[in-house]
Amino acid sequence: MNRSTMRSFSFGLFLATSFFASFYYFIETDAEVEQKNEQYATLTKEEMITSLEQEGYFILTEAEKKAIEEESAKDSNASTTRAILHIEEGMSSDEVIQQLARLQMIEDEEAFQTMLAEKNASTMLQTGYYELHSEMDMEKIIETITNK
């Protein structure tokens, strides 16, 4: 055997040993997995809850979960909707009212049109971008888009 053959053979043995050693030290055997499963299977309900809470989990009963979901649904229904209204030059008050209705900032287009007319504000609409939210009443919206 010459020197290069001996080196190749040695390198092959080294790789094979490394491969088997990695499996031996880093891959769990079926017996180890089975032992862990048995350990968790023998826990009582209280022990499971304690174990999960120690790991940072929060445990709820079905009734508590349902109560939180209902409360969350109420909060989401009561949340404020925000929108950006863009009034371009040359837009009529009717077009602005249609945009407000599409953005769900007003419920009654005719009532808004009447209020604009009463305040003589239909010709005072200012071009620009306006941040509106669903809690604004019609007077506040008119005040905002006319810059009064």
C-alpha positions in Angstrom: 0.0 0.0 0.0 1.3 3.4 -0.9 0.9 6.6 1.1 -2.1 8.1 -0.7 -4.1 4.8 -0.5 -3.4 4.7 3.2 -4.6 8.3 3.7 -7.8 7.7 1.7 -8.5 4.6 3.7 -7.9 6.5 7.0 -10.1 9.3 5.9 -12.9 6.9 5.0 -12.7 5.3 8.5 -12.8 8.7 10.1 -15.9 9.7 8.2 -17.7 6.5 9.0 -16.8 6.8 12.7 -18.0 10.4 12.7 -21.3 9.4 11.0 -22.0 6.6 13.5 -21.0 8.7 16.5 -23.4 11.5 15.5 -26.3 9.0 15.3 -25.3 7.5 18.6 -25.1 10.8 20.5 -27.7 13.0 18.8 -30.5 10.7 17.6 -33.0 9.5 20.2 -33.7 5.8 20.2 -37.2 4.3 20.2 -36.7 3.3 23.8 -35.9 6.9 24.9 -39.0 8.2 23.0 -41.1 5.5 24.6 -39.8 6.4 28.0 -40.7 10.1 27.6 -44.2 9.2 26.3 -44.8 7.0 29.3 -43.6 9.8 31.6 -46.2 12.2 30.2 -48.9 9.6 30.0 -48.7 9.0 33.7 -49.2 12.7 34.7 -52.4 13.6 36.4 -54.5 16.5 35.1 -53.2 18.8 37.8 -49.6 17.8 37.1 -50.1 18.5 33.4 -51.5 21.9 34.2 -48.7 22.7 36.6 -46.1 21.6 34.0 -47.6 23.7 31.2 -47.9 26.8 33.4 -44.2 26.4 34.4 -43.4 26.4 30.8 -45.2 29.7 30.3 -48.6 28.4 29.0 -51.9 29.8 30.2 -54.6 27.2 30.8 -58.3 28.1 30.5 -61.5 26.1 31.0 -64.0 26.0 28.2 -66.2 28.5 30.0 -63.4 30.9 30.5 -62.4 30.6 26.8 -65.9 31.3 25.7 -66.2 34.3 28.0 -63.0 35.8 26.7 -64.1 35.2 23.1 -67.4 37.0 23.7 -65.7 39.9 25.4 -63.3 40.1 22.4 -66.2 40.1 20.0 -67.8 43.0 21.9 -64.6 45.0 21.8 -64.1 44.4 18.1 -67.7 45.5 17.4 -67.2 48.6 19.4 -63.8 49.5 17.9 -63.4 52.7 15.9 -63.1 52.5 12.2 -60.6 55.0 10.7 -60.5 56.1 7.1 -58.7 58.7 4.9 -61.0 60.8 2.7 -59.4 62.4 -0.3 -61.2 65.4 -1.7 -59.9 66.3 -5.2 -60.3 69.7 -6.9 -63.6 70.0 -8.8 -65.4 67.3 -6.7 -69.0 68.0 -6.1 -70.6 67.7 -2.6 -72.6 64.7 -3.9 -69.3 62.9 -4.8 -67.9 63.7 -1.4 -71.0 62.4 0.3 -70.8 59.2 -1.8 -67.2 58.7 -0.7 -68.1 59.2 2.9 -70.9 56.6 2.6 -68.5 54.1 0.9 -66.0 54.7 3.7 -69.0 54.1 6.2 -68.4 57.4 7.9 -72.0 58.5 7.4 -75.2 56.4 7.5 -77.7 58.7 5.9 -76.6 60.5 2.8 -79.7 62.7 2.5 -79.4 63.9 6.1 -75.7 64.8 5.5 -76.7 66.7 2.3 -79.3 68.6 4.3 -76.9 69.5 7.0 -74.3 70.7 4.4 -77.0 72.9 2.9 -78.1 74.3 6.3 -74.6 75.3 7.1 -73.9 76.7 3.6 -70.9 74.4 3.6 -71.5 72.5 0.3 -69.5 75.1 -1.6 -66.8 75.4 1.2 -65.3 71.9 0.8 -61.6 72.0 0.9 -59.3 69.7 -1.3 -57.0 67.5 0.5 -56.7 64.3 2.6 -58.7 64.1 5.8 -58.4 61.4 8.5 -61.9 60.5 9.8 -63.1 58.0 12.3 -66.5 56.4 12.9 -67.0 58.1 16.2 -67.2 61.5 14.5 -70.7 62.9 14.1 -71.9 64.7 11.0 -71.1 68.2 12.3 -67.5 67.2 13.2 -67.0 65.7 9.7 -68.4 68.9 8.1 -66.1 71.0 10.3 -63.1 68.8 9.3 -63.6 68.8 5.5 -64.5 72.6 5.4 -61.6 73.6 7.7 -64.0 75.7 9.9 
